[in-house]
Amino acid sequence: MTVVLEAAILGLLQGLTEFLPISSSAHLIVVPEIMGWQDQFINSNAFDVMLHMGTLLALVVYFWRDLWALFIAWLASIRERAIHGDPNRRLAWLLVIASVPGALLGAAGESFFDTFFRDPGRIAFIAGLLAVGALLLGVGEIVGRRNRRMPDLGVRDAIGIGVAQALALFPGISRSGITIAAGLYLGLEREAAARFSFLMATPIIAGAGIWKGREIVGGGLAGADIAPLIVGFVTAAVAGFAAIAFLLSFLRRRSTGLFIGYRLVAALLLIAFVLTR
């Protein structure tokens, strides 16, 4: 299998699993290991950064009107030092607040998260975290009242969802999965929980991309790495856009049960892989 094809498959996985609540980091670590892909660039943090930039592009394209309105409202709130009951100003600040825990934990634990779970011996840990994420989503479905929308969120809600997002640094938990679960715990409608999750992903993915992008700038790229990088980026962007549209539509009518089942089956298959390897 050529490196470009491997890059396309990982881009597809990143685009779909970044937004579907099944953990992109788990798939990006586990699939190359199971398939025996040994290319150094494909398994590098630099390639991972570019895949995330692809999903960031998907977010910006899909939500550009919302993001632009929120950015303008946020600037106005800073200029006037007031929110004035403007829902966009309020939401913009809630998204900023929700991004802080993940940014702090990511900066503090960067070395740990970049290396610990990439050890092939950690696949059992990832399987366990996939199951934990399924449990969290399941409890959210059971206890969630689903009678609140985004305008009903307050500062405490944003902090709670932000702390949940920080825990998604552990591969297998899933950023979208745990933040949607947190939204359900807080009584949000499923679609509202997913929409808030996607909007708050924008600054955290952008920040992580800028921070980790220094590795690409500092280390440079070999000529052979350019083609897989472009293919992975484009594939992640297209798949990510499709995943956002699908999940928002899906959650208007259905629960997260499909993804809970997928996570549990994936966890069992990974345990079987570890035991039989």
Backbone as CSV, one residue per row, in Angstrom:
resi,resn,N_x,N_y,N_z,CA_x,CA_y,CA_z,C_x,C_y,C_z
1,MET,0.849,-1.198,0.000,0.000,0.000,0.000,0.884,1.247,0.000
2,THR,0.613,2.175,-0.888,1.438,3.366,-0.973,1.160,4.296,0.203
3,VAL,2.125,5.148,0.486,1.988,6.097,1.580,0.840,7.072,1.305
4,VAL,0.637,7.454,0.045,-0.444,8.378,-0.293,-1.799,7.756,0.024
5,LEU,-1.959,6.471,-0.279,-3.223,5.795,0.038,-3.412,5.695,1.543
6,GLU,-2.354,5.405,2.267,-2.435,5.375,3.732,-2.855,6.745,4.254
7,ALA,-2.290,7.800,3.683,-2.635,9.157,4.096,-4.105,9.452,3.827
8,ALA,-4.614,8.985,2.699,-6.030,9.203,2.360,-6.938,8.481,3.343
9,ILE,-6.578,7.261,3.712,-7.395,6.497,4.663,-7.393,7.170,6.030
10,LEU,-6.227,7.627,6.476,-6.160,8.304,7.777,-6.877,9.650,7.742
11,GLY,-6.816,10.345,6.605,-7.572,11.589,6.472,-9.063,11.335,6.556
12,LEU,-9.516,10.272,5.910,-10.933,9.905,5.984,-11.335,9.579,7.420
13,LEU,-10.505,8.804,8.097,-10.796,8.455,9.485,-10.825,9.701,10.375
14,GLN,-9.836,10.576,10.198,-9.790,11.795,10.998,-11.034,12.649,10.776
15,GLY,-11.402,12.851,9.520,-12.557,13.689,9.218,-13.839,13.146,9.814
16,LEU,-14.034,11.830,9.724,-15.263,11.231,10.247,-15.253,11.163,11.775
17,THR,-14.155,10.687,12.340,-14.146,10.402,13.777,-13.858,11.621,14.639
18,GLU,-13.391,12.716,14.047,-13.240,13.955,14.826,-14.597,14.474,15.272
19,PHE,-15.618,14.261,14.451,-16.937,14.826,14.757,-17.956,13.775,15.172
20,LEU,-17.889,12.578,14.621,-18.715,11.500,15.150,-18.128,11.104,16.506
21,PRO,-18.957,10.810,17.502,-18.447,10.614,18.876,-17.810,9.255,19.111
22,ILE,-16.750,8.954,18.324,-16.108,7.641,18.432,-14.585,7.739,18.552
23,SER,-14.041,8.929,18.697,-12.625,9.188,18.987,-11.704,9.102,17.783
24,SER,-11.286,10.256,17.314,-10.340,10.314,16.194,-8.951,9.863,16.619
25,SER,-8.510,10.290,17.808,-7.152,9.943,18.237,-6.982,8.437,18.379
26,ALA,-8.019,7.754,18.869,-7.939,6.299,18.998,-7.757,5.656,17.632
27,HIS,-8.529,6.098,16.656,-8.440,5.504,15.323,-7.087,5.799,14.666
28,LEU,-6.587,7.013,14.850,-5.313,7.371,14.209,-4.128,6.625,14.824
29,ILE,-4.266,6.208,16.060,-3.197,5.441,16.703,-3.326,3.951,16.390
30,VAL,-4.546,3.450,16.480,-4.774,2.012,16.403,-4.703,1.474,14.972
31,VAL,-5.310,2.172,14.011,-5.375,1.642,12.647,-3.985,1.413,12.042
32,PRO,-3.049,2.391,12.107,-1.706,2.113,11.557,-1.023,0.932,12.247
33,GLU,-1.276,0.782,13.553,-0.663,-0.327,14.278,-1.225,-1.663,13.805
34,ILE,-2.527,-1.750,13.677,-3.157,-2.993,13.232,-2.759,-3.324,11.792
35,MET,-2.700,-2.292,10.954,-2.387,-2.504,9.533,-0.887,-2.661,9.280
36,GLY,-0.082,-2.367,10.281,1.362,-2.509,10.118,2.007,-1.409,9.303
37,TRP,1.415,-0.218,9.301,1.983,0.894,8.541,3.160,1.467,9.313
38,GLN,4.312,1.516,8.672,5.542,1.897,9.356,6.123,3.233,8.892
39,ASP,5.467,3.899,7.940,6.038,5.152,7.433,6.198,6.162,8.565
40,GLN,7.374,6.722,8.688,7.674,7.618,9.791,6.847,8.892,9.747
41,PHE,6.637,9.434,8.552,5.883,10.677,8.448,4.405,10.461,8.766
42,ILE,3.828,9.362,8.275,2.422,9.064,8.526,2.146,8.951,10.024
43,ASN,3.129,8.455,10.762,2.968,8.267,12.204,3.527,9.420,13.024
44,SER,3.768,10.551,12.377,4.372,11.683,13.075,3.324,12.667,13.572
45,ASN,3.720,13.481,14.536,2.845,14.541,15.039,2.585,15.587,13.959
46,ALA,3.548,15.794,13.068,3.379,16.784,12.002,2.219,16.395,11.093
47,PHE,2.142,15.120,10.718,1.047,14.664,9.870,-0.282,14.765,10.630
48,ASP,-0.269,14.424,11.904,-1.470,14.517,12.739,-1.982,15.960,12.785
49,VAL,-1.057,16.911,12.872,-1.434,18.329,12.886,-2.161,18.701,11.603
50,MET,-1.637,18.270,10.471,-2.247,18.639,9.194,-3.631,18.010,9.027
51,LEU,-3.830,16.810,9.546,-5.158,16.204,9.515,-6.133,17.042,10.341
52,HIS,-5.681,17.523,11.484,-6.547,18.370,12.314,-6.829,19.713,11.638
53,MET,-5.868,20.215,10.895,-6.121,21.440,10.154,-7.179,21.207,9.068
54,GLY,-7.219,20.005,8.527,-8.270,19.675,7.570,-9.641,19.712,8.212
55,THR,-9.753,19.150,9.414,-11.051,19.182,10.098,-11.389,20.603,10.572
56,LEU,-10.363,21.389,10.878,-10.622,22.787,11.213,-11.224,23.519,10.015
57,LEU,-10.696,23.260,8.828,-11.250,23.876,7.623,-12.719,23.465,7.446
58,ALA,-13.025,22.197,7.717,-14.414,21.736,7.618,-15.315,22.519,8.573
59,LEU,-14.844,22.736,9.793,-15.620,23.511,10.772,-15.857,24.940,10.291
60,VAL,-14.797,25.567,9.813,-14.902,26.964,9.390,-15.847,27.104,8.198
61,VAL,-15.751,26.198,7.242,-16.619,26.265,6.067,-18.079,26.025,6.458
62,TYR,-18.315,25.041,7.312,-19.698,24.700,7.674,-20.332,25.790,8.545
63,PHE,-19.572,26.314,9.488,-20.142,27.255,10.465,-19.674,28.692,10.233
64,TRP,-19.247,29.042,9.027,-18.597,30.340,8.851,-19.498,31.501,9.241
65,ARG,-20.783,31.402,8.950,-21.686,32.503,9.329,-21.755,32.643,10.851
66,ASP,-21.925,31.519,11.550,-21.985,31.549,13.010,-20.678,32.074,13.595
67,LEU,-19.568,31.561,13.086,-18.268,31.948,13.626,-17.969,33.426,13.390
68,TRP,-18.329,33.924,12.209,-18.097,35.333,11.924,-18.951,36.213,12.832
69,ALA,-20.218,35.850,13.000,-21.106,36.630,13.867,-20.599,36.607,15.307
70,LEU,-20.126,35.450,15.766,-19.615,35.341,17.132,-18.324,36.134,17.302
71,PHE,-17.469,36.115,16.284,-16.207,36.864,16.368,-16.470,38.366,16.433
72,ILE,-17.368,38.850,15.580,-17.710,40.278,15.595,-18.320,40.666,16.931
73,ALA,-19.208,39.813,17.443,-19.847,40.093,18.732,-18.814,40.096,19.856
74,TRP,-17.862,39.183,19.789,-16.825,39.112,20.826,-15.957,40.370,20.814
75,LEU,-15.565,40.819,19.613,-14.776,42.052,19.508,-15.568,43.248,20.052
76,ALA,-16.855,43.292,19.730,-17.694,44.394,20.214,-17.788,44.384,21.730
77,SER,-17.869,43.203,22.317,-17.962,43.116,23.780,-16.681,43.591,24.445
78,ILE,-15.547,43.349,23.792,-14.271,43.830,24.329,-14.178,45.346,24.185
79,ARG,-14.574,45.841,23.013,-14.499,47.281,22.753,-15.397,48.059,23.716
80,GLU,-16.604,47.545,23.941,-17.568,48.248,24.789,-17.541,47.780,26.239
81,ARG,-16.772,46.741,26.499,-16.669,46.174,27.845,-18.038,45.825,28.411
82,ALA,-18.860,45.255,27.572,-20.219,44.902,28.002,-20.805,43.872,27.048
83,ILE,-21.742,43.095,27.567,-22.438,42.095,26.762,-23.800,42.617,26.315
84,HIS,-24.424,43.465,27.140,-25.690,44.124,26.788,-26.804,43.133,26.426
85,GLY,-26.773,41.952,26.986,-27.825,40.989,26.705,-27.791,40.416,25.307
86,ASP,-26.712,40.683,24.568,-26.581,40.167,23.201,-26.262,38.668,23.263
87,PRO,-27.128,37.818,22.692,-26.880,36.365,22.780,-25.589,35.937,22.106
88,ASN,-25.189,36.615,21.034,-23.947,36.257,20.365,-22.728,36.613,21.208
89,ARG,-22.776,37.768,21.852,-21.669,38.138,22.735,-21.557,37.142,23.890
90,ARG,-22.695,36.779,24.424,-22.713,35.841,25.555,-22.182,34.481,25.132
91,LEU,-22.641,33.984,23.991,-22.196,32.681,23.507,-20.714,32.701,23.180
92,ALA,-20.245,33.800,22.602,-18.828,33.897,22.255,-17.958,33.750,23.501
93,TRP,-18.335,34.411,24.580,-17.559,34.328,25.814,-17.689,32.959,26.464
94,LEU,-18.849,32.329,26.346,-18.995,30.972,26.877,-18.073,30.003,26.136
95,LEU,-17.924,30.192,24.824,-17.027,29.342,24.048,-15.571,29.579,24.445
96,VAL,-15.223,30.836,24.715,-13.859,31.142,25.174,-13.595,30.451,26.507
97,ILE,-14.547,30.581,27.431,-14.405,29.966,28.757,-14.283,28.450,28.634
98,ALA,-15.097,27.854,27.774,-15.092,26.400,27.615,-13.791,25.891,27.014
99,SER,-13.063,26.746,26.307,-11.816,26.328,25.658,-10.626,26.323,26.603
100,VAL,-10.738,27.021,27.728,-9.582,27.200,28.615,-9.094,25.891,29.239
101,PRO,-9.955,25.045,29.828,-9.429,23.817,30.461,-8.645,22.936,29.501
102,GLY,-9.157,22.733,28.296,-8.457,21.897,27.329,-7.125,22.492,26.920
103,ALA,-7.090,23.815,26.745,-5.844,24.478,26.368,-4.785,24.322,27.461
104,LEU,-5.194,24.480,28.711,-4.260,24.369,29.835,-3.722,22.945,29.971
105,LEU,-4.633,21.954,29.934,-4.184,20.572,30.081,-3.339,20.150,28.886
106,GLY,-3.720,20.597,27.681,-2.954,20.247,26.498,-1.541,20.793,26.554
107,ALA,-1.399,22.044,27.010,-0.070,22.647,27.110,0.769,21.975,28.194
108,ALA,0.118,21.662,29.327,0.851,21.068,30.445,1.253,19.623,30.168
109,GLY,0.397,18.882,29.469,0.661,17.462,29.265,1.034,17.090,27.846
110,GLU,1.522,18.063,27.068,1.795,17.818,25.650,2.714,16.629,25.436
111,SER,3.803,16.571,26.136,4.772,15.496,25.948,4.165,14.140,26.280
112,PHE,3.422,14.086,27.365,2.804,12.829,27.781,1.811,12.326,26.740
113,PHE,0.898,13.197,26.308,-0.142,12.769,25.367,0.425,12.446,23.984
114,ASP,1.556,13.067,23.629,2.159,12.825,22.319,2.924,11.506,22.253
115,THR,3.290,10.956,23.404,4.150,9.775,23.388,3.545,8.557,24.077
116,PHE,2.902,8.731,25.213,2.451,7.591,26.021,1.535,6.657,25.245
117,PHE,0.503,7.201,24.604,-0.496,6.354,23.966,-0.081,5.885,22.571
118,ARG,1.035,6.397,22.049,1.509,5.922,20.750,2.338,4.655,20.879
119,ASP,2.607,4.231,22.086,3.265,2.956,22.320,2.266,1.837,22.012
120,PRO,2.626,0.866,21.138,1.697,-0.219,20.796,1.164,-0.965,22.016
121,GLY,1.914,-0.932,23.113,1.475,-1.622,24.313,0.321,-0.943,25.020
122,ARG,-0.069,0.260,24.531,-1.155,0.997,25.186,-2.509,0.755,24.537
123,ILE,-2.597,-0.144,23.558,-3.867,-0.347,22.863,-4.956,-0.795,23.827
124,ALA,-4.587,-1.599,24.825,-5.584,-2.037,25.810,-6.143,-0.847,26.585
125,PHE,-5.285,0.152,26.874,-5.756,1.361,27.537,-6.788,2.074,26.671
126,ILE,-6.479,2.167,25.380,-7.381,2.854,24.457,-8.712,2.121,24.372
127,ALA,-8.661,0.791,24.354,-9.902,0.002,24.338,-10.743,0.306,25.571
128,GLY,-10.088,0.391,26.717,-10.810,0.710,27.947,-11.431,2.092,27.902
129,LEU,-10.711,3.065,27.332,-11.239,4.429,27.245,-12.391,4.522,26.244
130,LEU,-12.357,3.702,25.188,-13.504,3.651,24.278,-14.754,3.178,25.024
131,ALA,-14.580,2.176,25.881,-15.713,1.677,26.660,-16.187,2.710,27.669
132,VAL,-15.251,3.414,28.299,-15.624,4.467,29.246,-16.417,5.563,28.547
133,GLY,-15.962,5.953,27.349,-16.679,6.968,26.586,-18.083,6.517,26.227
134,ALA,-18.240,5.233,25.905,-19.570,4.692,25.610,-20.464,4.784,26.841
135,LEU,-19.893,4.465,28.008,-20.655,4.542,29.260,-21.108,5.967,29.547
136,LEU,-20.212,6.933,29.332,-20.552,8.335,29.584,-21.686,8.809,28.673
137,LEU,-21.606,8.438,27.401,-22.680,8.795,26.471,-23.991,8.132,26.874
138,GLY,-23.908,6.868,27.286,-25.112,6.146,27.684,-25.781,6.774,28.887
139,VAL,-24.988,7.150,29.881,-25.549,7.803,31.068,-26.159,9.148,30.692
140,GLY,-25.470,9.870,29.782,-26.015,11.145,29.332,-27.370,10.987,28.675
141,GLU,-27.529,9.939,27.892,-28.818,9.682,27.243,-29.898,9.360,28.272
142,ILE,-29.513,8.663,29.335,-30.491,8.242,30.336,-30.930,9.402,31.230
143,VAL,-29.974,10.189,31.706,-30.298,11.225,32.689,-30.631,12.573,32.060
144,GLY,-30.240,12.779,30.794,-30.452,14.084,30.160,-31.922,14.403,29.943
145,ARG,-32.303,15.619,30.310,-33.712,16.042,30.145,-33.981,16.505,28.715
146,ARG,-32.952,16.971,28.034,-33.045,17.418,26.637,-34.126,18.481,26.439
147,ASN,-34.170,19.448,27.377,-35.156,20.533,27.285,-34.503,21.912,27.288
148,ARG,-33.180,21.952,27.043,-32.467,23.222,27.011,-31.799,23.394,25.651
149,ARG,-31.585,24.668,25.274,-30.877,24.993,24.040,-29.649,25.831,24.388
150,MET,-28.850,26.150,23.383,-27.609,26.875,23.661,-27.809,28.198,24.391
151,PRO,-28.844,28.998,24.066,-29.022,30.260,24.794,-29.275,30.077,26.294
152,ASP,-29.611,28.854,26.707,-29.872,28.593,28.121,-28.609,28.299,28.914
153,LEU,-27.486,28.148,28.242,-26.242,27.810,28.925,-25.697,28.994,29.711
154,GLY,-25.059,28.690,30.839,-24.421,29.715,31.653,-22.934,29.433,31.808
155,VAL,-22.282,30.242,32.626,-20.837,30.111,32.817,-20.480,28.754,33.421
156,ARG,-21.236,28.312,34.415,-20.945,27.015,35.022,-21.077,25.886,34.009
157,ASP,-22.077,25.989,33.155,-22.255,24.981,32.117,-21.044,24.957,31.184
158,ALA,-20.580,26.140,30.777,-19.433,26.232,29.869,-18.177,25.650,30.516
159,ILE,-17.983,25.923,31.806,-16.817,25.369,32.506,-16.913,23.846,32.555
160,GLY,-18.104,23.332,32.847,-18.278,21.885,32.910,-18.004,21.208,31.582
161,ILE,-18.531,21.769,30.493,-18.290,21.193,29.174,-16.815,21.352,28.795
162,GLY,-16.206,22.472,29.205,-14.789,22.686,28.915,-13.900,21.676,29.619
163,VAL,-14.214,21.357,30.878,-13.450,20.341,31.607,-13.605,18.985,30.919
164,ALA,-14.835,18.699,30.467,-15.068,17.448,29.738,-14.215,17.408,28.475
165,GLN,-14.141,18.518,27.755,-13.329,18.565,26.541,-11.861,18.297,26.841
166,ALA,-11.379,18.787,27.972,-9.982,18.564,28.335,-9.686,17.076,28.491
167,LEU,-10.643,16.316,29.010,-10.440,14.883,29.210,-10.324,14.133,27.890
168,ALA,-10.783,14.751,26.799,-10.719,14.114,25.485,-9.297,14.019,24.960
169,LEU,-8.332,14.611,25.665,-6.933,14.436,25.279,-6.497,12.982,25.437
170,PHE,-7.235,12.218,26.232,-6.958,10.795,26.378,-7.573,10.052,25.189
171,PRO,-6.772,9.418,24.331,-7.304,8.732,23.151,-8.336,7.675,23.519
172,GLY,-9.465,7.716,22.843,-10.545,6.787,23.128,-11.736,7.469,23.767
173,ILE,-11.495,8.577,24.478,-12.598,9.293,25.120,-13.456,9.999,24.078
174,SER,-12.839,10.683,23.126,-13.498,11.419,22.040,-13.929,12.804,22.487
175,ARG,-13.368,13.814,21.815,-13.723,15.185,22.140,-15.205,15.437,21.903
176,SER,-15.697,15.073,20.730,-17.122,15.304,20.465,-17.992,14.438,21.367
177,GLY,-17.546,13.200,21.618,-18.340,12.299,22.440,-18.532,12.802,23.856
178,ILE,-17.429,13.209,24.501,-17.538,13.592,25.902,-18.187,14.965,26.062
179,THR,-18.004,15.856,25.076,-18.660,17.162,25.196,-20.160,17.054,24.897
180,ILE,-20.534,16.177,23.972,-21.965,15.943,23.749,-22.574,15.301,24.988
181,ALA,-21.865,14.333,25.584,-22.347,13.703,26.811,-22.529,14.739,27.915
182,ALA,-21.547,15.642,28.055,-21.650,16.690,29.075,-22.851,17.594,28.806
183,GLY,-23.069,17.931,27.529,-24.228,18.735,27.173,-25.530,18.035,27.520
184,LEU,-25.576,16.720,27.284,-26.777,15.965,27.638,-26.991,15.955,29.155
185,TYR,-25.924,15.780,29.928,-26.046,15.829,31.387,-26.667,17.146,31.837
186,LEU,-26.287,18.220,31.143,-26.757,19.559,31.510,-28.146,19.858,30.953
187,GLY,-28.759,18.879,30.294,-30.135,19.034,29.831,-30.278,19.561,28.424
188,LEU,-29.185,19.678,27.672,-29.289,20.191,26.305,-29.970,19.191,25.379
189,GLU,-30.658,19.719,24.381,-31.136,18.864,23.305,-29.923,18.264,22.595
190,ARG,-30.097,17.099,21.989,-28.959,16.428,21.360,-28.296,17.308,20.300
191,GLU,-29.080,17.898,19.422,-28.496,18.718,18.363,-27.789,19.942,18.940
192,ALA,-28.367,20.544,19.979,-27.744,21.711,20.608,-26.417,21.325,21.255
193,ALA,-26.388,20.146,21.888,-25.148,19.673,22.505,-24.065,19.479,21.443
194,ALA,-24.451,18.896,20.307,-23.478,18.682,19.230,-23.030,20.006,18.630
195,ARG,-23.945,20.939,18.433,-23.588,22.228,17.837,-22.624,22.994,18.747
196,PHE,-22.898,23.011,20.042,-21.988,23.689,20.966,-20.626,22.994,20.950
197,SER,-20.641,21.665,20.892,-19.392,20.905,20.828,-18.572,21.295,19.607
198,PHE,-19.222,21.421,18.458,-18.505,21.756,17.228,-17.976,23.186,17.273
199,LEU,-18.782,24.120,17.763,-18.338,25.515,17.825,-17.152,25.663,18.769
200,MET,-17.185,24.975,19.911,-16.086,25.105,20.861,-14.850,24.350,20.382
201,ALA,-15.022,23.446,19.409,-13.860,22.749,18.851,-13.004,23.682,18.005
202,THR,-13.618,24.708,17.431,-12.886,25.574,16.506,-11.678,26.237,17.154
203,PRO,-11.830,26.963,18.282,-10.636,27.586,18.873,-9.635,26.583,19.407
204,ILE,-10.107,25.446,19.939,-9.168,24.497,20.536,-8.356,23.795,19.455
205,ILE,-8.986,23.451,18.320,-8.247,22.814,17.223,-7.307,23.824,16.575
206,ALA,-7.779,25.063,16.401,-6.927,26.098,15.814,-5.713,26.360,16.701
207,GLY,-5.949,26.466,17.999,-4.842,26.714,18.919,-3.834,25.580,18.925
208,ALA,-4.342,24.344,18.958,-3.444,23.183,18.948,-2.667,23.112,17.638
209,GLY,-3.337,23.449,16.529,-2.666,23.414,15.234,-1.549,24.437,15.143
210,ILE,-1.810,25.643,15.636,-0.779,26.688,15.623,0.387,26.298,16.526
211,TRP,0.051,25.760,17.695,1.088,25.389,18.663,1.965,24.259,18.128
212,LYS,1.330,23.207,17.601,2.087,22.070,17.115,2.678,22.300,15.716
213,GLY,2.119,23.285,15.003,2.629,23.580,13.672,4.071,24.024,13.668
214,ARG,4.554,24.449,14.833,5.957,24.870,14.915,6.898,23.710,14.615
215,GLU,6.405,22.466,14.850,7.235,21.306,14.556,7.469,21.178,13.049
216,ILE,6.428,21.478,12.262,6.564,21.415,10.808,7.488,22.514,10.328
217,VAL,7.264,23.735,10.861,8.082,24.875,10.450,9.537,24.656,10.842
218,GLY,9.740,24.148,12.059,11.107,23.962,12.538,11.823,22.800,11.889
219,GLY,11.083,21.709,11.633,11.724,20.515,11.100,11.769,20.449,9.592
220,GLY,10.886,21.198,8.930,10.839,21.141,7.483,10.175,19.868,6.990
221,LEU,9.987,19.769,5.688,9.344,18.617,5.081,10.210,18.059,3.963
222,ALA,10.280,16.733,3.907,10.950,16.103,2.770,10.014,16.153,1.569
223,GLY,10.581,16.155,0.385,9.759,16.235,-0.822,8.747,15.109,-0.911
224,ALA,9.121,13.912,-0.429,8.225,12.754,-0.494,7.045,12.888,0.451
225,ASP,7.127,13.796,1.419,6.050,13.951,2.410,4.948,14.899,1.936
226,ILE,5.198,15.679,0.920,4.252,16.714,0.503,2.956,16.110,-0.034
227,ALA,3.061,15.106,-0.894,1.866,14.500,-1.488,0.958,13.868,-0.437
228,PRO,1.475,13.015,0.486,0.585,12.460,1.509,0.011,13.531,2.430
229,LEU,0.782,14.590,2.685,0.281,15.666,3.531,-0.925,16.344,2.890
230,ILE,-0.833,16.660,1.606,-1.933,17.328,0.895,-3.146,16.413,0.821
231,VAL,-2.917,15.139,0.490,-4.024,14.191,0.366,-4.718,14.001,1.707
232,GLY,-3.947,13.854,2.778,-4.543,13.690,4.101,-5.345,14.909,4.510
233,PHE,-4.812,16.094,4.246,-5.490,17.344,4.601,-6.827,17.471,3.869
234,VAL,-6.807,17.265,2.553,-8.021,17.427,1.748,-9.071,16.383,2.132
235,THR,-8.631,15.138,2.297,-9.568,14.076,2.654,-10.200,14.337,4.013
236,ALA,-9.410,14.787,4.975,-9.934,15.086,6.308,-10.958,16.221,6.246
237,ALA,-10.684,17.237,5.422,-11.599,18.371,5.311,-12.940,17.946,4.714
238,VAL,-12.903,17.183,3.639,-14.140,16.760,2.974,-14.936,15.814,3.869
239,ALA,-14.256,14.830,4.453,-14.938,13.879,5.331,-15.473,14.574,6.578
240,GLY,-14.721,15.545,7.101,-15.165,16.279,8.280,-16.433,17.072,8.021
241,PHE,-16.498,17.737,6.877,-17.693,18.499,6.511,-18.909,17.569,6.442
242,ALA,-18.725,16.410,5.801,-19.819,15.449,5.676,-20.246,14.929,7.051
243,ALA,-19.280,14.694,7.931,-19.591,14.164,9.265,-20.375,15.175,10.098
244,ILE,-20.012,16.458,10.006,-20.752,17.494,10.743,-22.203,17.529,10.294
245,ALA,-22.404,17.598,8.978,-23.765,17.666,8.440,-24.568,16.430,8.824
246,PHE,-23.936,15.262,8.731,-24.634,14.022,9.065,-25.042,13.984,10.532
247,LEU,-24.105,14.304,11.437,-24.404,14.143,12.863,-25.479,15.114,13.326
248,LEU,-25.419,16.362,12.876,-26.445,17.325,13.282,-27.823,16.872,12.808
249,SER,-27.904,16.359,11.592,-29.176,15.857,11.080,-29.617,14.605,11.830
250,PHE,-28.685,13.710,12.081,-28.973,12.444,12.758,-29.532,12.687,14.160
251,LEU,-28.906,13.609,14.910,-29.290,13.813,16.301,-30.603,14.576,16.451
252,ARG,-31.121,15.139,15.372,-32.442,15.756,15.460,-33.531,14.705,15.660
253,ARG,-33.259,13.488,15.242,-34.289,12.453,15.258,-33.908,11.217,16.069
254,ARG,-32.608,11.044,16.330,-32.179,9.795,16.957,-31.221,10.050,18.113
255,SER,-31.022,9.008,18.911,-30.104,9.087,20.048,-28.684,8.753,19.587
256,THR,-27.762,8.765,20.533,-26.367,8.411,20.234,-26.132,6.905,20.378
257,GLY,-27.202,6.120,20.456,-27.071,4.676,20.664,-26.207,3.978,19.633
258,LEU,-26.286,4.403,18.374,-25.477,3.797,17.310,-23.985,3.921,17.630
259,PHE,-23.577,5.078,18.122,-22.159,5.330,18.393,-21.717,4.639,19.682
260,ILE,-22.630,4.526,20.633,-22.332,3.777,21.856,-22.042,2.321,21.495
261,GLY,-22.898,1.747,20.642,-22.681,0.370,20.207,-21.378,0.201,19.461
262,TYR,-21.071,1.138,18.566,-19.820,1.064,17.807,-18.616,1.077,18.749
263,ARG,-18.640,1.952,19.736,-17.514,2.076,20.665,-17.303,0.771,21.435
264,LEU,-18.389,0.163,21.880,-18.273,-1.076,22.649,-17.730,-2.217,21.781
265,VAL,-18.224,-2.324,20.551,-17.722,-3.352,19.641,-16.241,-3.108,19.334
266,ALA,-15.871,-1.845,19.072,-14.472,-1.520,18.787,-13.576,-1.870,19.970
267,ALA,-14.054,-1.587,21.181,-13.273,-1.908,22.387,-13.041,-3.412,22.497
268,LEU,-14.081,-4.205,22.243,-13.954,-5.667,22.316,-12.992,-6.190,21.253
269,LEU,-13.073,-5.632,20.037,-12.183,-6.058,18.960,-10.736,-5.710,19.279
270,LEU,-10.510,-4.564,19.890,-9.141,-4.183,20.251,-8.583,-5.102,21.349
271,ILE,-9.408,-5.455,22.312,-8.974,-6.383,23.346,-8.624,-7.736,22.724
272,ALA,-9.465,-8.178,21.789,-9.175,-9.439,21.104,-7.874,-9.349,20.323
273,PHE,-7.618,-8.204,19.691,-6.380,-8.007,18.949,-5.172,-8.100,19.881
274,VAL,-5.278,-7.464,21.042,-4.175,-7.474,22.002,-3.917,-8.897,22.506
275,LEU,-4.991,-9.637,22.783,-4.838,-10.979,23.350,-4.306,-11.995,22.352
276,THR,-4.602,-11.777,21.068,-4.200,-12.758,20.049,-2.947,-12.368,19.292
277,ARG,-2.449,-11.167,19.537,-1.286,-10.693,18.781,-0.055,-11.538,19.122
